[in-house]
Amino acid sequence: MKRYSPLQEINLAAKLADLRDADYHNTLLLDALIELLIEKNVLSHEELHAKARHLDQQTVVDGRVLPSSHPQSDSTKRPNRPPEDSVSPTPPPFS
C-alpha cells in the first residue's frame, strides 16, 4: 500500500470533502427537479422508476450503451453499487 505524507493525506481528505459537498448539492438539485416535474404532471413516479430500472440495467462501454450482462433478476439487479448499509448518511443542508 502506498504511503502518503501528512500533507498529502490532508489534501486527499479535503478533496473528498469537496466531492461529498458537490454530490450533496447535485443530489439536492436533482431531487428538486424531479419533484417539480412530478408536481407539474410532466412525469409520474412510476415513469421515473421504470426509467431508472431501465438505465440501471445498461452498461456504457466506450460511449456506447450495452445491455447489462448481469444474471440477476430485475428486482435485485444493482450493478456497480455498494451495499445499502455502506452508504454514508446525507450531509447536512448547505447554507
C-alpha positions as CSV (number, residue, x, y, z in Angstrom):
1,M,0.0,0.0,0.0
2,K,1.3,3.4,-1.0
3,R,2.2,5.8,1.9
4,Y,1.2,9.4,1.8
5,S,2.8,12.3,3.6
6,P,0.6,14.0,6.2
7,L,0.1,17.0,3.8
8,Q,-1.0,14.6,1.0
9,E,-3.4,13.0,3.4
10,I,-4.9,16.3,4.4
11,N,-5.2,17.3,0.7
12,L,-6.9,14.0,-0.1
13,A,-9.3,14.4,2.8
14,A,-10.1,18.0,1.6
15,K,-10.8,16.7,-1.9
16,L,-13.0,14.0,-0.6
17,A,-15.0,16.6,1.5
18,D,-15.3,18.8,-1.6
19,L,-16.6,15.8,-3.6
20,R,-19.2,14.9,-0.9
21,D,-20.4,18.5,-0.8
22,A,-20.7,18.6,-4.6
23,D,-22.5,15.3,-4.6
24,Y,-25.0,16.5,-1.9
25,H,-25.7,19.7,-3.9
26,N,-26.2,17.8,-7.1
27,T,-28.5,15.4,-5.4
28,L,-30.5,18.2,-3.8
29,L,-31.0,19.9,-7.2
30,L,-31.9,16.6,-8.9
31,D,-34.5,15.9,-6.2
32,A,-36.0,19.3,-6.5
33,L,-36.2,19.0,-10.3
34,I,-37.8,15.5,-10.0
35,E,-40.4,16.8,-7.5
36,L,-41.2,19.8,-9.7
37,L,-41.7,17.6,-12.8
38,I,-44.0,15.3,-10.8
39,E,-45.9,18.2,-9.3
40,K,-46.5,19.7,-12.7
41,N,-47.6,16.3,-14.1
42,V,-44.7,16.1,-16.6
43,L,-43.9,12.6,-15.4
44,S,-45.1,10.2,-12.7
45,H,-43.2,8.3,-10.0
46,E,-43.9,5.1,-12.0
47,E,-42.4,6.5,-15.2
48,L,-39.4,7.7,-13.2
49,H,-38.8,4.4,-11.5
50,A,-39.3,2.5,-14.8
51,K,-36.7,4.7,-16.5
52,A,-34.3,4.3,-13.5
53,R,-34.6,0.5,-13.7
54,H,-34.0,0.6,-17.5
55,L,-30.9,2.7,-17.1
56,D,-29.7,0.6,-14.2
57,Q,-29.7,-2.5,-16.4
58,Q,-27.4,-0.9,-19.0
59,T,-23.7,-0.7,-19.2
60,V,-21.7,2.0,-21.1
61,V,-18.5,1.0,-22.9
62,D,-16.6,3.5,-24.9
63,G,-19.6,5.8,-25.0
64,R,-21.9,3.0,-26.3
65,V,-24.8,1.7,-24.2
66,L,-24.8,-2.1,-24.0
67,P,-27.4,-4.3,-22.3
68,S,-26.2,-5.4,-18.9
69,S,-24.8,-9.0,-18.7
70,H,-25.7,-9.4,-15.0
71,P,-27.7,-12.6,-14.5
72,Q,-29.7,-11.2,-11.6
73,S,-33.4,-10.7,-11.8
74,D,-34.8,-7.2,-12.4
75,S,-35.8,-6.8,-8.7
76,T,-32.2,-7.5,-7.4
77,K,-30.2,-6.0,-10.3
78,R,-27.9,-3.3,-8.9
79,P,-24.6,-3.4,-10.7
80,N,-21.6,-1.4,-9.6
81,R,-23.2,-0.2,-6.4
82,P,-22.1,-0.5,-2.8
83,P,-24.3,-2.4,-0.3
84,E,-27.0,-0.2,1.1
85,D,-25.6,-0.4,4.6
86,S,-22.2,1.0,3.4
87,V,-23.7,4.3,2.1
88,S,-22.8,7.2,4.3
89,P,-25.6,9.4,5.7
90,T,-26.7,12.5,3.8
91,P,-24.6,15.5,4.8
92,P,-26.4,18.5,6.5
93,P,-28.0,21.1,4.2
94,F,-25.9,23.8,2.8
95,S,-26.2,27.4,3.8
